[in-house]
Amino acid sequence: MAQGPGMMDGYKVLDFTQVLAGPTTTRYMAEMGAEIIKIELAPTGDISRALPILRDGRAGYYVQQNRGKKSVCLDPRKPAGLAILKELVQKVDVLVENFSPGAIKRIGLDYPTVKALNPRIVMCSISTFGQEGPLANHPGYDFIGCAYSGVLSMLGEPDKMPVLPQVGIGDITTGVHALSAILAALLYRERTGRGQYVETSLLDCYFSYQDLTVQTVSLSNGASLPRRSGSHHFHVAPLGVFRGKKHPILVMAGAEHQFPYFCKAMGRPELATDPRFKDIAARKENLEELKRIVQDWFDSMPNDEQAMHLMEEHRVPFAPVLNVEEAMAHEHHRERQIVRTIHDRFLGSFDVPGFPLRFSESPELRAMEAPTLGEHNAEVLSGYLGYSAEQIRRLEADGVLFRGER
C-alpha cells in the first residue's frame, strides 16, 4: 500500500495510554504519520493485550488500536526506568496519558516536571472525570461517564431500565476530542514556540453530546423534562425506528420541511395540514397516533425495498437498521475503507474500523503493524538516546526493560 508523506510526519509522541480512549488519540496520530513510542508498564503492558478475541496469545483488540506504534516496555518504579522516560520526554513533541488523576505524577512525570525537561512539549491527560472536581478520584470508565452525564438516562424504553450503548462511544469520541486539543496546542506552539498542558474527560465530552435536552430543561424552567422514549425521539416526530419486513427502519422526518415529503411518500399528503400533525408541537402531542399511521404504512408495503424507494424518491431521510456484520459488508463502507481489512503477522487478515479522516494532500492509507510487547526497546533506546547494545542488555537483565512474544 502506498505510504506517502503524512500530515504529522516528523512529530514524535510519547504514549502512556491503554485500552481505548487514549489509544484512539495516538492511533489517529499514527495514521497521520506521527511516530508513536508506546510506553507499556512492565511486566504485562497495555491491559488490552488480554481482551478478547485472543488467538495464540495475541489480542485483536490490541492490534486494532495500536497499529503503527513502537512498543517500549519498562518498569518506571526503577530509577533507570524513570531516567529513560525523562530522557525520552526531551526528544518528543507530545506526551499523552490516560491514567487515573495523579498516577502520572506518582510515576514522576507530572506536567511541571515534563515542562522543565522540555518547555515545547504538549502534554495531554485523558480521564473519566477530569483532573480536579468532586468526582475526579473516583474510579471510572466509558459507561460511568455516560451515566453521570445524563446521556444513559435517555437510552431505552420509558418503563424499563436504561440500556447500555454496546459500543465505545464515549472512549472513542473523547479520544478524538483529545486529538483536537493536541493539534490546536501544536498549532499554538508553531506561532509562539511554547508548549502547554491540555486535558479532557469522558464526562466532559459525554455532557457536550446533549443537544436539545439541556437547553430544553433550562429554557422551560423545568416545565419540559427530557426522558427516554424508546425507539422514538422524546420531542421530534416522526423520528424513530419502525418495523420493516426484513429490517427495522429509522425515519427522520420530523423537521417542518421534511414532514410533507414523508406524507407524500406514504401517499397521505393531507396529513401535512392535518391539525393533529401540522407542526412539531402538534406531532409531539399526537405522537402515538402518528406512530400508528406510519407503522400501518410500513405494514402495507410489499417489502422494505418498496418503502425505501418511495422515501428516497421524496428525499426523506431514512436508513435500514443494519446489524454489525451487515454494516461491515456494506459497499459504501468498503469503498471508503471505513471497514478495513488489515494483516497482522500473528493473526493474519481480519477487519477493523478504518481511519475516518481524509486529506487531499495525504490520501493514502498507511500500512501499519502492531508491536509485540517491548518490541522496540532496543530501537528506541539506541536511536533516540544513543544507548549501546550492552547497556540495553544490562537493563533487560536488571528487570528495567521487558519483552514479550506477543
C-alpha positions, 0 to 999 in steps of 0.5 A: 500500500502506498505510504506517502508523506503524512500530515504529522510526519516528523512529530514524535509522541510519547504514549502512556495510554491503554485500552481505548480512549487514549489509544484512539488519540495516538492511533489517529496520530499514527495514521497521520504519520506521527511516530508513536513510542508506546510506553507499556508498564512492565511486566504485562503492558497495555491491559488490552493485550488480554481482551478478547478475541485472543488467538495464540496469545495475541489480542485483536483488540490490541492490534486494532488500536495500536497499529503503527506504534513502537512498543517500549516496555519498562518498569518506571518504579526503577530509577533507570526506568524513570531516567529513560522516560525523562530522557525520552520526554526531551526528544518528543513533541507530545506526551499523552496519558490516560491514567487515573488523576495523579498516577502520572505524577506518582510515576514522576512525570507530572506536567511541571516536571515534563515542562522543565525537561522540555518547555515545547512539549504538549502534554495531554491527560485523558480521564473519566472525570477530569483532573480536579472536581468532586468526582475526579478520584473516583474510579471510572470508565466509558459507561460511568461517564455516560451515566453521570452525564445524563446521556444513559438516562435517555437510552431505552424504553420509558418503563424499563431500565436504561440500556447500555450503548454496546459500543465505545462511544464515549472512549472513542469520541473523547479520544478524538476530542483529545486529538483536537486539543493536541493539534490546536496546542501544536498549532499554538506552539508553531506561532509562539514556540511554547508548549502547554498542558491540555486535558479532557474527560469522558464526562466532559465530552459525554455532557457536550453530546446533549443537544436539545435536552439541556437547553430544553430543561433550562429554557422551560424552567423545568416545565419540559423534562427530557426522558427516554422514549424508546425507539422514538425521539422524546420531542421530534416526530416522526423520528424513530425506528419502525418495523420493516419486513426484513429490517427495522427502519429509522425515519427522520422526518420530523423537521417542518420541511421534511414532514410533507415529503414523508406524507407524500411518500406514504401517499397521505399528503393531507396529513401535512395540514392535518391539525393533529400533525401540522407542526412539531408541537402538534406531532409531539402531542399526537405522537402515538397516533402518528406512530400508528399511521406510519407503522400501518404504512410500513405494514402495507408495503410489499417489502422494505425495498418498496418503502425505501424507494418511495422515501428516497424518491421524496428525499426523506431521510431514512436508513435500514437498521443494519446489524454489525456484520451487515454494516461491515459488508456494506459497499459504501463502507468498503469503498471508503475503507471505513471497514478495513481489512488489515494483516497482522503477522500473528493473526493474519487478515481480519477487519477493523474500523478504518481511519475516518479522516481524509486529506487531499494532500495525504490520501493514502492509507498507511500500512501499519503493524502492531508491536509485540510487547517491548518490541522496540526497546532496543530501537528506541533506546539506541536511536533516540538516546544513543544507548549501546547494545550492552547497556540495553542488555544490562537493563533487560537483565536488571528487570528495567526493560521487558519483552514479550512474544506477543 
